[in-house]
């Protein structure tokens, strides 16, 4: 009878009175066990208030219900899809919204709604995955900055692919220790692409050179990331590089010459389809003919497989020492052997090896100059 009287009164009451009454009804429902209110009748009345033309009334209702663990889920969900100031209270405070509710609200709602969900004190994996899939820059940044958001590696990969071109998102992703190596590599490539597309950079060093510098920087980043990546992440990283067209002969030869044997082995497994144990056995102790056969099964032509096989053999036994007793790099020794018998390899491969050797020499010179300046300081 009290609820029926309330509903008759609501039809003619002023907005301020309805707002106070809605709040009182919500609080009475939350304490129904104490005051003995008819919960079913109260739910009907609150459902009726969802259609109140004044947002003040609905805001008063959600403010009373938001902290109630037994609040009607359907009512809270409706309020969570209301105007932003009403939705904020429901989404940020209510615990009755299930993951499927939040995913549904995120899919149907606005960017503001998704931002509210991303800012919840705890964001489950499924809800975070939904925002990672459809969220724009702002709500994704809120999600990444939220310590209570549980992001899987799959979601992080998706974010790197969707929004890695956005500098703020990229910075947040790169600062995470749980970012997979292949996603980190994808972001490094986006940095290279952004630099290559920069008008100032192109005007400074020319379009052709900036493309080459960006490509070489991405290759160097790939090898550095591969060295730091857990072994179980290498197949994913190799797969990403292959699909992106980055698993080039230059990158593979750089890997061998720089001693990145784990990366090189994983790449040959991916490209050849030969079992990993067999690949490791050949690369670590095979002779030149078996090494060449393996490399050619990975797609390297006969004109380049000999140089690669020589590099692998040098990696197996070390390149030796120079006249001054210092160790000779694999690239430098390979370049020396090619110059002695230039007809054995193509001109392109000879240039490639020579460039690798010279790049190593330049890096040694930089390191020497840095050490000398520190000692002089």
KEKE-3310 file (N, C-alpha, C; in steps of 0.2 Angstrom, whole numbers, plus 5000, padded with zeros to 4 digits):
npx = (5004:5010:5019:5011:5004:5015:5018:5007:5008:5020:5017:5013:5021:5034:5050:5061:5056:5053:5066:5071:5063:5065:5078:5076:5068:5077:5087:5079:5076:5089:5090:5081:5079:5079:5069:5058:5052:5042:5051:5049:5039:5045:5055:5048:5043:5056:5060:5050:5054:5065:5061:5059:5057:5067:5084:5089:5082:5084:5098:5098:5092:5102:5113:5109:5108:5120:5130:5124:5125:5115:5107:5095:5100:5096:5091:5102:5111:5103:5104:5118:5119:5114:5114:5130:5134:5126:5128:5142:5141:5135:5143:5156:5155:5146:5145:5137:5137:5140:5154:5150:5140:5147:5155:5145:5139:5150:5152:5140:5139:5145:5161:5163:5157:5164:5177:5174:5172:5184:5191:5187:5190:5194:5197:5192:5200:5192:5184:5194:5199:5189:5188:5201:5199:5189:5190:5195:5208:5208:5201:5208:5221:5217:5214:5227:5234:5228:5231:5223:5219:5218:5227:5229:5242:5238:5229:5237:5245:5235:5232:5244:5245:5233:5233:5246:5253:5250:5258:5257:5250:5259:5270:5265:5263:5276:5282:5279:5282:5277:5274:5273:5287:5286:5276:5282:5292:5284:5280:5292:5295:5284:5289:5300:5294:5286:5297:5303:5293:5293:5293:5303:5314:5316:5319:5331:5340:5337:5325:5327:5339:5334:5324:5332:5340:5330:5326:5337:5339:5327:5330:5341:5335:5326:5335:5341:5330:5327:5338:5335:5323:5313:5316:5304:5296:5301:5297:5284:5289:5297:5287:5279:5289:5291:5278:5277:5286:5299:5309:5322:5336:5347:5344:5344:5358:5364:5360:5367:5381:5382:5381:5368:5362:5351:5340:5343:5342:5328:5322:5326:5320:5306:5305:5309:5302:5308:5311:5315:5325:5333:5337:5345:5355:5361:5365:5374:5384:5385:5391:5397:5389:5378:5373:5371:5361:5350:5348:5344:5333:5325:5323:5333:5343:5354:5364:5367:5367:5380:5388:5381:5382:5396:5397:5390:5398:5409:5404:5402:5415:5422:5430:5443:5459:5466:5481:5485:5481:5469:5451:5444:5430:5415:5409:5419:5429:5422:5420:5433:5436:5427:5432:5444:5440:5430:5422:5414:5402:5387:5387:5379:5378:5391:5393:5384:5389:5401:5396:5391:5402:5409:5400:5401:5414:5413:5405:5414:5423:5416:5413:5426:5430:5421:5425:5438:5435:5429:5439:5447:5440)
npy = (4994:5006:5008:5009:5020:5029:5028:5034:5047:5051:5054:5068:5075:5088:5090:5091:5085:5072:5068:5067:5058:5046:5044:5040:5029:5020:5019:5013:5001:4995:4993:4983:4972:4976:4986:4979:4981:4978:4970:4966:4975:4987:4986:4986:4999:5006:5003:5009:5022:5023:5028:5042:5059:5068:5069:5071:5064:5051:5051:5052:5040:5031:5034:5030:5017:5012:5007:4995:4978:4970:4975:4977:4969:4972:4985:4992:4990:4997:5010:5011:5013:5025:5044:5051:5056:5049:5036:5035:5034:5022:5013:5015:5012:5001:4984:4974:4972:4961:4953:4950:4960:4972:4970:4970:4983:4991:4988:4993:5006:5023:5032:5038:5030:5018:5023:5025:5012:5007:5013:5008:5001:4988:4979:4966:4952:4948:4960:4970:4965:4967:4981:4984:4979:4987:5000:5017:5029:5037:5030:5018:5022:5026:5013:5007:5014:5010:5002:4992:4985:4970:4964:4953:4944:4943:4953:4964:4963:4965:4978:4984:4982:4989:5002:5006:5016:5027:5039:5041:5029:5020:5022:5019:5005:5001:5003:4993:4978:4966:4965:4956:4950:4950:4960:4971:4972:4975:4987:4994:4994:5003:5015:5017:5018:5030:5039:5038:5044:5057:5073:5083:5074:5068:5079:5082:5071:5065:5055:5042:5038:5039:5029:5018:5019:5018:5005:4998:5001:4996:4982:4981:4983:4972:4962:4965:4964:4951:4945:4948:4942:4929:4912:4905:4915:4918:4910:4917:4930:4928:4924:4935:4944:4938:4938:4952:4954:4956:4947:4946:4941:4950:4953:4940:4936:4946:4941:4929:4934:4942:4933:4929:4916:4909:4916:4915:4901:4899:4906:4898:4886:4890:4895:4884:4872:4861:4850:4857:4851:4845:4855:4863:4854:4852:4866:4868:4858:4853:4849:4858:4855:4849:4860:4869:4863:4863:4877:4880:4873:4882:4892:4900:4905:4895:4904:4911:4903:4897:4908:4910:4898:4897:4907:4902:4891:4898:4904:4892:4888:4900:4915:4917:4925:4941:4950:4957:4950:4952:4946:4942:4948:4939:4944:4951:4942:4933:4942:4944:4932:4931:4941:4935:4924:4930:4925:4915:4919:4929:4946:4955:4949:4949:4963:4965:4958:4965:4977:4974:4970:4983:4991:4985:4988:5002:5003:4998:5009:5019:5015:5015:5028:5034:5028:5033:5047:5047:5043:5053:5063)
npz = (5000:5004:4994:4982:4985:4984:4971:4965:4970:4965:4951:4951:4959:4962:4954:4963:4975:4970:4967:4980:4986:4978:4982:4995:4993:4987:4997:5007:5001:5001:5014:5017:5024:5037:5039:5034:5021:5007:4995:4982:4977:4979:4970:4958:4959:4958:4946:4938:4941:4932:4921:4923:4918:4923:4925:4938:4947:4943:4946:4960:4963:4959:4967:4979:4978:4973:4981:4986:4989:4985:4976:4963:4948:4935:4936:4940:4929:4919:4924:4922:4909:4907:4907:4907:4920:4928:4924:4928:4942:4944:4937:4942:4956:4959:4963:4958:4944:4932:4923:4910:4909:4909:4898:4888:4890:4887:4873:4868:4872:4874:4870:4882:4892:4890:4895:4908:4912:4910:4920:4932:4948:4948:4934:4924:4915:4904:4902:4900:4888:4879:4879:4874:4861:4855:4860:4859:4858:4870:4880:4880:4885:4898:4903:4902:4911:4923:4937:4942:4931:4922:4910:4897:4888:4875:4873:4875:4863:4854:4856:4853:4840:4835:4840:4841:4834:4840:4850:4864:4868:4864:4872:4884:4883:4880:4892:4900:4909:4906:4892:4877:4867:4853:4851:4857:4847:4836:4839:4839:4826:4822:4827:4819:4807:4809:4811:4798:4791:4794:4790:4793:4795:4783:4775:4780:4778:4767:4757:4752:4760:4773:4773:4772:4784:4794:4792:4795:4808:4814:4811:4820:4832:4832:4834:4846:4855:4853:4859:4872:4875:4882:4878:4875:4869:4857:4845:4842:4840:4829:4819:4818:4812:4800:4794:4793:4783:4787:4789:4783:4772:4776:4789:4795:4792:4799:4812:4813:4812:4823:4833:4838:4840:4845:4840:4826:4825:4828:4818:4807:4809:4809:4795:4788:4792:4798:4811:4828:4836:4826:4818:4827:4829:4817:4815:4825:4825:4812:4795:4781:4769:4774:4782:4771:4764:4774:4775:4762:4762:4769:4761:4757:4743:4732:4729:4739:4750:4753:4758:4770:4776:4778:4787:4798:4801:4805:4817:4824:4827:4831:4825:4826:4829:4827:4820:4830:4841:4846:4846:4830:4822:4816:4805:4799:4797:4788:4777:4773:4768:4758:4749:4745:4737:4727:4717:4722:4729:4727:4721:4728:4740:4744:4746:4756:4767:4768:4772:4785:4792:4791:4798:4811:4814:4814:4826:4836:4835:4840:4853:4858:4857:4866:4878:4879:4880:4893:4901:4900:4906)
capx = (5000:5014:5022:5006:5003:5021:5018:5002:5011:5026:5015:5011:5026:5039:5056:5065:5053:5054:5073:5072:5059:5069:5084:5074:5066:5083:5090:5075:5077:5095:5090:5074:5079:5078:5063:5053:5049:5041:5056:5046:5035:5050:5059:5043:5043:5062:5060:5046:5058:5070:5058:5057:5060:5072:5090:5091:5078:5088:5104:5097:5091:5108:5117:5106:5108:5126:5134:5120:5127:5109:5103:5093:5105:5093:5091:5109:5113:5100:5107:5125:5119:5111:5118:5137:5135:5122:5132:5148:5140:5133:5149:5162:5153:5142:5148:5132:5138:5145:5159:5146:5136:5152:5157:5139:5139:5156:5150:5134:5140:5149:5168:5163:5155:5170:5182:5172:5173:5192:5194:5185:5196:5197:5195:5194:5203:5187:5182:5199:5200:5184:5190:5207:5197:5185:5192:5199:5214:5208:5199:5214:5226:5215:5215:5234:5236:5225:5235:5219:5216:5221:5228:5233:5247:5234:5226:5243:5247:5230:5233:5250:5243:5228:5235:5254:5255:5249:5264:5255:5249:5265:5274:5263:5264:5283:5285:5276:5287:5274:5273:5277:5293:5283:5272:5288:5296:5280:5280:5299:5294:5280:5293:5304:5289:5285:5303:5304:5288:5293:5296:5310:5320:5317:5322:5338:5345:5334:5320:5330:5343:5330:5321:5337:5342:5325:5326:5343:5337:5322:5334:5345:5330:5324:5341:5342:5324:5328:5343:5332:5317:5313:5316:5297:5293:5305:5293:5279:5292:5299:5281:5278:5294:5290:5272:5278:5291:5305:5314:5326:5343:5351:5343:5347:5365:5366:5360:5373:5387:5382:5381:5362:5361:5345:5336:5344:5339:5321:5320:5327:5314:5300:5305:5310:5298:5312:5310:5319:5331:5337:5340:5350:5360:5365:5369:5379:5389:5385:5396:5395:5384:5371:5371:5368:5354:5345:5347:5341:5326:5322:5321:5339:5345:5361:5369:5368:5368:5387:5390:5377:5385:5402:5396:5388:5404:5413:5400:5403:5422:5425:5433:5450:5462:5470:5488:5487:5479:5462:5447:5441:5423:5413:5408:5426:5432:5418:5421:5440:5436:5424:5437:5449:5436:5424:5417:5410:5396:5385:5390:5375:5380:5398:5392:5380:5394:5406:5393:5390:5409:5410:5396:5404:5420:5411:5403:5420:5426:5412:5414:5433:5430:5417:5429:5443:5432:5427:5445:5450:5436)
capy = (5000:5012:5008:5011:5027:5032:5029:5039:5053:5053:5057:5075:5078:5092:5086:5090:5080:5066:5066:5065:5051:5041:5042:5037:5022:5016:5017:5009:4995:4993:4991:4980:4967:4979:4989:4975:4984:4973:4971:4966:4981:4992:4985:4989:5007:5009:5002:5015:5028:5024:5032:5048:5063:5072:5065:5072:5059:5044:5051:5051:5033:5027:5036:5026:5010:5010:5003:4990:4972:4966:4980:4973:4970:4975:4992:4995:4990:5002:5016:5011:5015:5032:5049:5050:5058:5044:5030:5035:5032:5015:5009:5015:5010:4995:4977:4969:4972:4955:4954:4951:4966:4977:4969:4972:4990:4994:4987:4997:5012:5028:5032:5040:5024:5014:5026:5024:5005:5006:5016:5004:4999:4981:4977:4959:4950:4949:4967:4973:4963:4970:4988:4983:4977:4992:5006:5022:5031:5040:5025:5013:5025:5025:5006:5005:5018:5008:4996:4986:4982:4964:4963:4947:4946:4944:4960:4969:4962:4968:4986:4986:4982:4993:5009:5007:5022:5033:5039:5040:5022:5016:5023:5015:4998:4999:5003:4987:4972:4960:4966:4951:4952:4951:4966:4976:4972:4978:4995:4997:4996:5009:5020:5018:5021:5037:5043:5038:5048:5063:5078:5086:5069:5067:5085:5082:5066:5062:5050:5035:5036:5038:5022:5013:5020:5016:4998:4995:5002:4991:4976:4981:4983:4966:4957:4967:4962:4944:4943:4949:4939:4922:4908:4903:4920:4918:4909:4922:4936:4926:4924:4942:4947:4934:4941:4959:4954:4959:4941:4946:4939:4954:4952:4933:4936:4950:4937:4925:4937:4945:4928:4928:4909:4907:4919:4912:4894:4899:4908:4893:4882:4893:4895:4877:4867:4856:4850:4861:4848:4843:4862:4864:4849:4854:4872:4868:4853:4850:4851:4864:4853:4848:4867:4872:4860:4866:4884:4881:4871:4888:4897:4904:4902:4892:4909:4915:4898:4896:4913:4909:4892:4899:4911:4897:4887:4903:4904:4886:4888:4906:4918:4917:4931:4945:4950:4960:4945:4953:4942:4944:4947:4934:4947:4953:4936:4931:4947:4943:4925:4932:4945:4930:4921:4933:4921:4910:4922:4935:4953:4958:4946:4952:4970:4964:4956:4970:4982:4971:4971:4990:4993:4983:4992:5009:5003:4998:5015:5023:5013:5017:5036:5035:5026:5038:5053:5046:5042:5060:5068)
capz = (5000:5004:4987:4978:4987:4982:4963:4964:4972:4960:4945:4952:4963:4959:4953:4969:4979:4967:4968:4987:4987:4974:4986:5001:4991:4986:5004:5010:4998:5003:5021:5017:5030:5044:5039:5032:5015:5001:4990:4975:4976:4979:4963:4953:4959:4956:4938:4936:4941:4927:4915:4925:4914:4926:4927:4945:4950:4942:4949:4967:4964:4958:4972:4985:4976:4970:4986:4989:4985:4983:4972:4957:4943:4929:4937:4940:4922:4915:4926:4920:4902:4907:4905:4909:4927:4931:4923:4932:4949:4943:4934:4947:4963:4960:4962:4955:4937:4930:4917:4904:4909:4907:4891:4884:4890:4883:4866:4865:4875:4871:4873:4889:4895:4890:4899:4915:4914:4910:4926:4938:4953:4945:4927:4923:4908:4898:4901:4897:4881:4876:4878:4870:4855:4852:4863:4856:4862:4877:4885:4881:4889:4905:4904:4903:4917:4928:4940:4943:4925:4921:4903:4895:4882:4868:4873:4874:4856:4850:4857:4849:4832:4834:4842:4842:4830:4844:4854:4871:4869:4863:4877:4890:4881:4880:4899:4904:4909:4903:4885:4873:4863:4846:4852:4857:4840:4832:4841:4837:4819:4821:4829:4813:4802:4811:4810:4791:4788:4797:4785:4795:4795:4776:4772:4783:4776:4760:4757:4751:4765:4779:4773:4774:4791:4798:4791:4799:4815:4816:4812:4826:4838:4833:4837:4853:4858:4853:4864:4879:4875:4884:4872:4872:4865:4850:4839:4841:4837:4822:4815:4817:4808:4794:4791:4791:4778:4790:4790:4777:4772:4780:4796:4797:4792:4805:4818:4814:4813:4830:4838:4840:4838:4847:4836:4820:4825:4828:4811:4802:4811:4806:4788:4784:4795:4800:4819:4831:4838:4820:4816:4832:4829:4811:4815:4831:4823:4805:4790:4776:4765:4778:4783:4765:4763:4778:4774:4756:4763:4773:4756:4755:4737:4732:4728:4746:4756:4754:4763:4776:4779:4781:4794:4803:4803:4809:4823:4828:4830:4832:4819:4827:4832:4822:4821:4837:4846:4847:4842:4824:4821:4811:4799:4796:4794:4782:4772:4771:4764:4751:4745:4743:4732:4725:4712:4726:4731:4723:4722:4733:4747:4746:4749:4762:4772:4769:4776:4792:4795:4792:4804:4817:4815:4817:4833:4840:4835:4844:4860:4860:4858:4872:4883:4879:4883:4900:4904:4900:4910)
cpx = (5004:5017:5017:5004:5009:5020:5012:5005:5016:5023:5013:5016:5031:5046:5060:5062:5053:5061:5074:5069:5063:5075:5082:5071:5072:5087:5086:5075:5084:5095:5083:5074:5078:5071:5057:5049:5048:5046:5054:5043:5040:5054:5054:5043:5050:5062:5055:5050:5063:5068:5056:5061:5066:5078:5092:5088:5082:5095:5103:5096:5098:5113:5115:5108:5115:5130:5130:5122:5121:5105:5101:5098:5103:5093:5097:5112:5110:5103:5114:5125:5115:5115:5125:5137:5131:5126:5138:5147:5139:5140:5155:5161:5150:5146:5143:5133:5143:5149:5155:5142:5141:5154:5151:5138:5144:5155:5145:5135:5144:5157:5168:5162:5161:5176:5180:5173:5181:5195:5191:5191:5199:5193:5197:5197:5198:5185:5188:5200:5195:5186:5196:5205:5193:5186:5196:5204:5213:5206:5204:5219:5224:5216:5222:5237:5233:5228:5230:5216:5221:5221:5232:5238:5243:5231:5231:5245:5242:5231:5239:5249:5238:5230:5242:5256:5254:5254:5262:5254:5255:5270:5272:5264:5272:5286:5283:5281:5284:5272:5277:5282:5290:5280:5277:5291:5291:5280:5287:5298:5289:5284:5297:5300:5288:5291:5304:5299:5288:5297:5302:5316:5321:5320:5329:5343:5342:5330:5323:5335:5339:5326:5326:5339:5336:5324:5331:5342:5332:5325:5338:5341:5328:5329:5342:5336:5325:5333:5340:5326:5318:5312:5309:5294:5296:5300:5287:5283:5294:5293:5279:5282:5293:5284:5273:5283:5298:5311:5318:5333:5348:5350:5345:5354:5368:5366:5365:5379:5388:5381:5374:5359:5354:5339:5336:5341:5331:5319:5321:5321:5308:5300:5306:5305:5301:5311:5316:5326:5335:5340:5346:5356:5364:5369:5374:5385:5389:5390:5393:5389:5378:5369:5368:5361:5349:5344:5343:5334:5322:5321:5327:5342:5352:5366:5371:5369:5375:5389:5387:5381:5392:5402:5394:5394:5409:5410:5402:5410:5425:5429:5441:5452:5466:5477:5490:5484:5472:5457:5444:5434:5421:5412:5414:5429:5429:5420:5428:5440:5433:5428:5442:5446:5430:5419:5412:5403:5394:5387:5386:5376:5386:5397:5388:5385:5399:5403:5392:5397:5411:5406:5399:5410:5419:5409:5409:5423:5422:5413:5421:5433:5426:5421:5435:5441:5431:5434:5448:5447:5439)
cpy = (5006:5013:5011:5018:5032:5033:5034:5046:5056:5056:5065:5079:5082:5087:5085:5085:5073:5063:5063:5058:5045:5039:5038:5030:5018:5014:5012:5002:4991:4990:4987:4975:4970:4982:4985:4977:4978:4974:4971:4972:4987:4992:4987:4996:5010:5008:5007:5021:5029:5028:5040:5053:5067:5067:5066:5066:5052:5045:5050:5044:5029:5028:5032:5019:5007:5005:4997:4983:4968:4970:4976:4974:4973:4982:4995:4995:4995:5009:5017:5013:5022:5037:5048:5051:5052:5037:5030:5032:5024:5010:5009:5012:5003:4989:4972:4968:4966:4957:4955:4957:4972:4977:4972:4980:4994:4993:4992:5004:5017:5028:5034:5034:5019:5016:5025:5017:5004:5009:5013:5001:4992:4980:4970:4958:4951:4956:4971:4971:4966:4978:4988:4982:4983:4999:5011:5024:5033:5034:5019:5016:5025:5018:5004:5008:5015:5002:4990:4983:4976:4963:4957:4949:4946:4951:4965:4969:4966:4976:4988:4986:4987:5001:5010:5013:5028:5033:5038:5033:5018:5017:5019:5008:4997:4999:4997:4981:4966:4960:4960:4954:4954:4958:4972:4977:4976:4986:4998:4999:5002:5015:5022:5021:5028:5041:5044:5043:5055:5068:5081:5081:5068:5073:5085:5077:5063:5056:5043:5033:5035:5031:5017:5013:5017:5008:4995:4996:4997:4984:4976:4980:4976:4961:4959:4964:4954:4941:4944:4945:4932:4918:4906:4908:4921:4916:4914:4928:4934:4926:4931:4945:4944:4937:4948:4960:4957:4953:4941:4943:4943:4953:4945:4933:4940:4946:4932:4928:4940:4940:4927:4921:4907:4909:4916:4905:4894:4901:4902:4888:4884:4893:4888:4872:4861:4856:4854:4857:4846:4850:4863:4860:4851:4861:4872:4863:4851:4853:4856:4861:4852:4855:4870:4869:4862:4873:4885:4878:4877:4893:4901:4901:4899:4898:4912:4909:4897:4901:4912:4903:4893:4903:4907:4893:4892:4903:4898:4886:4894:4909:4918:4924:4935:4945:4953:4956:4946:4949:4946:4943:4942:4938:4949:4947:4933:4936:4946:4937:4927:4936:4940:4926:4924:4930:4916:4912:4928:4942:4956:4955:4948:4959:4969:4962:4961:4976:4980:4972:4978:4993:4991:4987:4999:5009:5002:5005:5020:5022:5015:5024:5037:5033:5031:5045:5053:5046:5049:5065:5068)
cpz = (5000:4997:4982:4979:4984:4974:4961:4965:4967:4954:4945:4956:4959:4959:4959:4974:4977:4968:4976:4989:4984:4979:4992:4999:4990:4993:5008:5008:5000:5010:5022:5023:5037:5044:5036:5026:5010:4996:4983:4973:4975:4972:4958:4953:4957:4948:4935:4935:4936:4921:4917:4921:4916:4928:4934:4949:4949:4945:4957:4968:4964:4964:4978:4984:4975:4975:4989:4985:4983:4978:4965:4951:4937:4930:4937:4933:4918:4917:4923:4912:4901:4905:4909:4917:4931:4930:4927:4939:4949:4942:4939:4954:4964:4959:4959:4948:4936:4924:4911:4903:4906:4900:4886:4884:4886:4875:4864:4867:4871:4873:4880:4894:4896:4895:4907:4917:4914:4917:4933:4942:4951:4939:4925:4916:4903:4897:4898:4890:4877:4874:4873:4862:4851:4855:4859:4861:4869:4882:4886:4885:4897:4907:4906:4909:4923:4931:4941:4937:4923:4913:4901:4889:4876:4868:4872:4866:4852:4851:4853:4842:4831:4835:4843:4838:4834:4849:4861:4872:4869:4869:4883:4889:4882:4888:4903:4903:4906:4896:4881:4869:4856:4846:4852:4851:4836:4833:4839:4830:4818:4823:4822:4808:4803:4809:4802:4788:4790:4791:4786:4793:4787:4773:4774:4779:4769:4761:4757:4757:4772:4779:4775:4781:4796:4798:4795:4806:4818:4816:4818:4832:4838:4836:4844:4857:4858:4858:4871:4880:4878:4878:4870:4868:4858:4844:4837:4837:4830:4817:4814:4812:4801:4790:4789:4785:4780:4791:4784:4778:4776:4787:4799:4797:4798:4811:4819:4816:4820:4835:4841:4838:4839:4842:4829:4819:4824:4821:4806:4803:4808:4798:4785:4786:4797:4808:4822:4833:4832:4818:4821:4831:4823:4812:4820:4829:4816:4801:4785:4772:4768:4780:4777:4764:4767:4777:4767:4757:4767:4768:4754:4748:4737:4732:4734:4751:4758:4759:4770:4780:4782:4787:4799:4806:4807:4816:4827:4831:4832:4826:4820:4830:4826:4824:4828:4843:4848:4843:4836:4824:4816:4805:4795:4793:4788:4776:4769:4766:4757:4747:4742:4737:4730:4721:4716:4728:4726:4725:4728:4740:4749:4749:4755:4768:4774:4774:4783:4795:4796:4798:4811:4819:4817:4824:4838:4841:4840:4851:4862:4861:4864:4878:4884:4882:4890:4904:4905:4904:4917)
residu = (UNK:UNK:UNK:UNK:UNK:UNK:UNK:UNK:UNK:UNK:UNK:UNK:UNK:UNK:UNK:UNK:UNK:UNK:UNK:UNK:UNK:UNK:UNK:UNK:UNK:UNK:UNK:UNK:UNK:UNK:UNK:UNK:UNK:UNK:UNK:UNK:UNK:UNK:UNK:UNK:UNK:UNK:UNK:UNK:UNK:UNK:UNK:UNK:UNK:UNK:UNK:UNK:UNK:UNK:UNK:UNK:UNK:UNK:UNK:UNK:UNK:UNK:UNK:UNK:UNK:UNK:UNK:UNK:UNK:UNK:UNK:UNK:UNK:UNK:UNK:UNK:UNK:UNK:UNK:UNK:UNK:UNK:UNK:UNK:UNK:UNK:UNK:UNK:UNK:UNK:UNK:UNK:UNK:UNK:UNK:UNK:UNK:UNK:UNK:UNK:UNK:UNK:UNK:UNK:UNK:UNK:UNK:UNK:UNK:UNK:UNK:UNK:UNK:UNK:UNK:UNK:UNK:UNK:UNK:UNK:UNK:UNK:UNK:UNK:UNK:UNK:UNK:UNK:UNK:UNK:UNK:UNK:UNK:UNK:UNK:UNK:UNK:UNK:UNK:UNK:UNK:UNK:UNK:UNK:UNK:UNK:UNK:UNK:UNK:UNK:UNK:UNK:UNK:UNK:UNK:UNK:UNK:UNK:UNK:UNK:UNK:UNK:UNK:UNK:UNK:UNK:UNK:UNK:UNK:UNK:UNK:UNK:UNK:UNK:UNK:UNK:UNK:UNK:UNK:UNK:UNK:UNK:UNK:UNK:UNK:UNK:UNK:UNK:UNK:UNK:UNK:UNK:UNK:UNK:UNK:UNK:UNK:UNK:UNK:UNK:UNK:UNK:UNK:UNK:UNK:UNK:UNK:UNK:UNK:UNK:UNK:UNK:UNK:UNK:UNK:UNK:UNK:UNK:UNK:UNK:UNK:UNK:UNK:UNK:UNK:UNK:UNK:UNK:UNK:UNK:UNK:UNK:UNK:UNK:UNK:UNK:UNK:UNK:UNK:UNK:UNK:UNK:UNK:UNK:UNK:UNK:UNK:UNK:UNK:UNK:UNK:UNK:UNK:UNK:UNK:UNK:UNK:UNK:UNK:UNK:UNK:UNK:UNK:UNK:UNK:UNK:UNK:UNK:UNK:UNK:UNK:UNK:UNK:UNK:UNK:UNK:UNK:UNK:UNK:UNK:UNK:UNK:UNK:UNK:UNK:UNK:UNK:UNK:UNK:UNK:UNK:UNK:UNK:UNK:UNK:UNK:UNK:UNK:UNK:UNK:UNK:UNK:UNK:UNK:UNK:UNK:UNK:UNK:UNK:UNK:UNK:UNK:UNK:UNK:UNK:UNK:UNK:UNK:UNK:UNK:UNK:UNK:UNK:UNK:UNK:UNK:UNK:UNK:UNK:UNK:UNK:UNK:UNK:UNK:UNK:UNK:UNK:UNK:UNK:UNK:UNK:UNK:UNK:UNK:UNK:UNK:UNK:UNK:UNK:UNK:UNK:UNK:UNK:UNK:UNK:UNK:UNK:UNK:UNK:UNK:UNK:UNK:UNK:UNK:UNK:UNK:UNK:UNK:UNK:UNK:UNK:UNK:UNK:UNK:UNK:UNK:UNK)
# end
